[in-house]
Amino acid sequence: MYVSMAAGLVPVPVFDFIAVGGIQIEMLRRLSHLYGVTFMEGKVKNILAALIGGSFPSSFAPVLAGLTKMIPVVGTTLGAVSMPLVAGASTYAVGKVFIQHFESGGTFLTFDPAAVRAYYAEQFKEGKTLAATAATDTTAKKASA
């Protein structure tokens, strides 16, 4: 989650979105190794697109946050504030969804994005809260130093 939040700070439009996707793929590679599930990168990319893209209100936010950076001054500021939170929340939610899936004996071949959308949305909300708290804690630590 923290690495995704850091990637969300990158001021280059679209790069942040691509970086977060790469972070999520690596996270799933590591989780699959921990759970003894065969990693299938092509399948994982499709799953992430279906899972995140299918959860439209929550998942469209990363695209909007990234694209707002293209607007001079105001967009960069809005993107710098929103993208780290959304990137962290999305990565948190993806991780939680796959931990639950792998713990129930699932694999990438048996994953059904539609079946976990509600759980993803719930975890996304929890991730936004955690990411906002982490960002606030970091800001408070910098201010007191």
HUFEN-V665508 format. One record per residue. SS is DSSP state (h for helix, s for strand, l for the rest). OMEGA is omega in whole degrees, -180 to 180 (* if undefined). BURIAL is + if it has 16 or more other C-alpha atoms within 10 Angstrom, else -. Layout:
ss = [SS,SS]
omega = [OMEGA,OMEGA]
burial = [BURIAL,BURIAL]
This chain:
ss = [l,h,h,h,h,h,h,h,l,l,l,l,l,l,h,h,h,h,h,h,h,h,h,h,h,h,h,h,h,h,h,h,h,h,l,l,l,l,l,l,h,h,h,h,h,h,h,h,h,h,h,h,h,h,l,h,h,h,h,h,h,h,h,h,h,h,h,h,l,l,l,l,l,h,h,h,h,h,h,h,h,h,h,h,h,h,h,h,h,h,h,h,h,h,h,h,h,h,h,h,h,h,h,l,l,l,l,l,l,l,l,l,h,h,h,h,h,h,h,h,h,h,h,h,h,h,h,h,h,h,h,h,h,h,h,h,h,h,h,h,h,h,h,h,l]
omega = [-177,179,177,178,178,178,178,179,-179,-174,-178,-179,178,179,180,180,178,180,179,176,178,178,180,177,178,177,180,176,-179,177,-180,177,180,-177,178,-180,179,-180,-180,-172,180,179,-179,179,179,179,-180,179,-180,-178,-176,179,-180,178,-166,-174,-179,-171,179,-180,179,-180,179,180,179,-178,179,180,-180,179,-177,176,-177,-179,179,179,179,179,-180,180,-172,-174,179,180,-179,179,178,-179,-180,180,177,-178,179,179,-180,179,-177,174,178,-178,-180,180,178,177,-178,176,176,-180,-179,-177,179,-177,-178,-178,-176,-177,-180,179,176,-179,178,-180,177,178,178,179,177,178,180,-180,179,178,179,180,179,178,-180,179,180,179,180,-178,-178,-177,*]
burial = [+,+,-,+,+,+,+,+,+,+,+,-,+,+,-,+,+,-,+,+,+,-,+,+,+,-,+,+,+,-,+,+,-,-,-,-,+,-,+,-,-,-,-,+,-,-,+,+,-,-,+,+,-,-,+,-,-,+,+,-,+,+,+,-,+,+,+,+,+,+,-,-,-,-,+,+,-,-,+,+,-,+,+,+,+,+,+,+,+,+,+,+,+,+,+,+,+,+,+,-,+,+,-,-,-,+,+,+,-,-,+,-,+,-,-,+,+,-,-,+,+,-,+,+,+,+,+,+,-,+,+,+,-,+,+,-,-,-,-,-,-,-,-,-,-]
